[in-house]
Amino acid sequence: MNIVFMGTSSFAVLVLEELLRDRNNNILGIVTKPDRPAGRGRKLCSSPVKEKAKEEGLTIWQPERVNDIEFLNILRSVSPEVIVVAAYGQILRRDLLSLPRKGAINVHASLLPRFRGPDPIRSVLLQGEKTTGVTIMLMDEGVDTGPILAQKEVAIDKEDNYQSLTEKLGKEGGKLLVETLPRWVRGEITPRSQEGEVSYAPILKKERARIDWRDSAFNIVNQIRAFSPYPGAYTYFQNRRLKILKAILEEGVSASPGTVIEINSRGFVVATGEGGVLVEEVQPESRQVMVSREFCCGYPLKEGDQLK
């Protein structure tokens, strides 16, 4: 099967890896976002998909606007049978969607129509869901509104964070894609319309990662999971940013929100607007990630201190 793959993120890399394992697939090339400056040095950085494509010796295209006629002509010249899209980052228009004979197939990290949009994994963690899944769908011009070819439910463990859930869903999405594609091409699948409750997963800004200790412990733990390991949910201790990367609920806590009420061998307990949070892993400003007990030994944190 002659395939053009479009993707950018680490989720997309996992899907691409599954496609590459199936020797029946011929990857004509990958399409990913242009390199962008990042970090304090503002050096140009490639997407995870580009780095993977370079490892595999694949043809790489990085159009600024994927729907421009110049790039459409490039796609026409390679004649893909199908375009596979996974966390790419640009909306595909009609001319591009109609170009491959068997259409454009999207691998989406939720059970559509729930969590349509660009950030479904963080959103599902923020809401404290216990299950999610992956959807293989035939793309239309809407945002994740196309008919469904296949779905698979995936359990969310209470220890899952953004990174671990991305790995789960990327692998499961890639496997489901490899199972679904040949059946779709052979005409064995009838696409079905999306049905059920619709919800959306917009891009979450970094400001959403700041912890408000007046919120409930349940919501704060979910926030920490959703932003771990990057960019990291954060608070302030002695006017310096402190990222909190791992925490669990602590029962029977009642004190002013943000107050450190206990320091023990597992970390430190912080009161919230409803319940408490046991902080197990942190990253102080300009320092490496460390377990909380190491932080308590090296920094002047004491019971009664206030996190803001």
N, C-alpha and C positions, 0 to 999 in steps of 0.2 A: 504494500500500500504506500503510495507516494504522499507524504505528509509534510506540510509546513507547520512548524510549532511556534506559537506566540506565548511568551511568558517572561516574567521579570523576577519574581520573588523566590525565596527558598522553598515555598510550597510548590511552585512551578518546577523547580529543579527535581523534586521527588517524583512528580508526574512524568517529566522527561526521562528520568532514569528507567522507569518502568517501560516506556515506549521503546527505549533503546535496547532493553533486554529481549524484546520480541523481534527475532530476526526477520519476521515477515514484513516489518515496517522499514521503509526507506525514508529517512529524514532528509528532505531536500534542503532544508536550512531552517534557522531559527530567527525569529523576530523578537527583539527586546528593546527596552528603553535606551536612549543614548546615555553615554557616560555623563555623570554629574559630579560637580565638586562636593566634597563632604568632609566632615571633621574640622578640627581647628586649623589645619594646614590648607584646607580647601583644595585638596588634591582631587583630580578626576578619579572617580571610582566606577568600576563596572558592576553591572547587576549580577546577582548569583547565577542567573541563567547564562549570561555571556561567559562567565568563568567556566561553567560546565561545558558549554559548547566549544570553547577553546581546547579544553582537555580532550574532547572527543573528535576534534578536527572538523567540526561542522561549519558550513557556511553561515555567516552572521550578518544580519541586516539590522540597522538601528535608525529607522526613519523618525524624524521629529513628528511628522503627522502621517500616520499609517494609511489614511484614506486618500492622500494626494495621488493624482494621476500618475506621477512618475513612479511611485512605489507600486501602484496597481499594475503598471506595465511590467515591472520586474516579476511580480507574482504570476502574471499571465504567461510570461516566458518560461517559467518552470513547471507550469500546469499541475498544481497539486490536486490530488483526488479529494483530499479533505484538509481543512485547516483545524488544528487543535489549539485551543486557547485555555490557558490556566494562569490566573492572576497576572494579566498582562498590564493593564493600567490605562488603555485607551478604548473608547467606544468604537466599534466597527460599524460602518455605514453599509447601505444596501449594496452598492457596487462591489464592495469587497466580500460581503457575505454570500453573494450569488456567484462568485468567481469559481470556487471549487465545485466539482460535479456532485459531491455528496455533502456539500454544505460546510459550515463552521460549527465545530463541536466544542462546547465549553465544559471544563471541569470546575465545579463550584463547591466551596467548602461549607456547605450547609444543606439541610433538607428543604429545598425550595418548595413553596414560596416564602418560607421563613428566612430571614436574614439575607435578603437581596442586597447587593451593594459590595463595596470594595473591602470591607473589614469584618467579615462574618465571624472569624475565629475569636478576635478580641470581644466582639459584641456578645457572643454566646457565653463566654466566660464571665463577662461583666454581669450578665443577668442570672448567673448561677445555675445554668441549665445542667441537667444530668446526662442528656443525650444530645447528639448532633448527627452529622453525617456528611455524605458527599452526593452530589447530583451530577449526572452526565446529561447535558441538554443540547438541543439543536438551537443555535443562536438566531434571534431576530434583532430588530433595531432597538428594542427596549433594553433596560438594564436588568438582566437576569430574568427575563419574562418569557423566554422561549419554551417550547414543548419539551417534556422530559423523555429521555431514552432509558435511563436507569438511575436507581438510587440505592444507597446502602447506609443503614444506621450505624453510628459509632458511639460507644459509651464514653462519657467523660469521667475520668477518675478524679477524686477530690484532690489528688496531688498534681493534677495536670496544670501546667501554665501555658502561656502562649507558644513557647518553643516546643514543648512536648506534644501539645495538641496539633500543632502544625505538622509535626513529623508523622503523627498517626494519620491525619486526614490526607496528607500528601501521598503517603504510601497506599492507603486504601483507595484514594481517588485514581491513582495511576493503575492499580490492579483492575479496578472496575472499568476504567477506560479501555484497557487492553482486552478485556472480556467483551466489551460492548461494541467496539469499532467494527470488527469483522462481521458481527451479526447485523449491524446497521447497514453495512455495505452490501451484504447479501440479501437485504430486504426482509429480514426476519423480525424486525422491531417496528411497531407502529407507534410513533410519538404520541404522547398523551398530554393534554393541557394541564397546567398547574392548577391545583385545587387546594382550598384550605385558607387558613389565616395568613395574611401577608404582613411581613415586617421588614424593616430596613436596617442595614448595617453601614452607616456612613463612615468615612475616614475619621478616626478619633485623633484630635489634636493633642500635642504633648501636654498642654495645660490640663487636660482631663486626667493626667497621671498624678496630679497633686492630691494628697490625702487630706480629706476634711474629717478630723477626728470626731466631729459631731454626728457623722453618719453612723449607721449600725456596723457592728463588727462583721456581720455577714457580708454586707456590701463592700467593706474595706478589704476583706480577705479576697473577695472576687476581683476587686480592682487590682490588687497586688498580683494575682495570678494572670490577669489579662495583660499587664504591662511588663511581665518578667520573661526574659531577662532584659529586653529593650523596649522602650527607653528607661523602664524602671519606675514604679510608683514611688513618690518621694514625699518627704516631710522636711522640717528644719529643726536641727538641734544646735543650740548656741549660735544661731544665725548662719549655719552652714548646712548645705543640702545633704540629706541622708536618704539614699535610696533603700527601699525595703523590697527585697526580692523573694522572700519566702516567709509565710506566716500562717498560723492556724487559729481557729476560734478558741477562746478561753472562757469557760463558763463561770458564772457567779461573780462577775466583776461589776462594781458600781462605784464610779468616782468621776471627777471632772474630766471631760473628754481631752485626750492628749496627755494625761498624766501617767508617768511611769510608776506603776504601783508595786512591781516586784521584779527582782533580778535573780535568776536561778541558773542551774547548769545547762538549761536548754536555750536560754536567751533572756529576753525581758518582756514583761507584760505591760501593755498600754490600754488604758480605759478609752472607750468610745462612747458615742451617744446611746448605744444599746449593747451591753456586753463588753468583752475585752478581746484583745489580739495578742497572741504570743508570737513575738518576732524572732525568727530563727536564722535569717540570713540578710545581711545588709551590705551596702557599698558606700562608705563615707566619700565625701567630695574629694576628687583627685587621688583616690586610693583604690586598691583592688577589692574585689568581692571577698567577704569573710563571714564566717559563722558568727552569730550574735555574741556568744560567750567570749570570743576573741576581741570583739569590739568593746565589750564591757570591761575587759582587762586593760585595754590600751587607751580608752577614752574616759573622761571624767563623768560618766553617766551614773546617776544614783537615783534611788527611789524618791519620788516627789518631783523630779525634773519634768519639765513640760515640753512636749513636741508640738510644733505649730505648722 
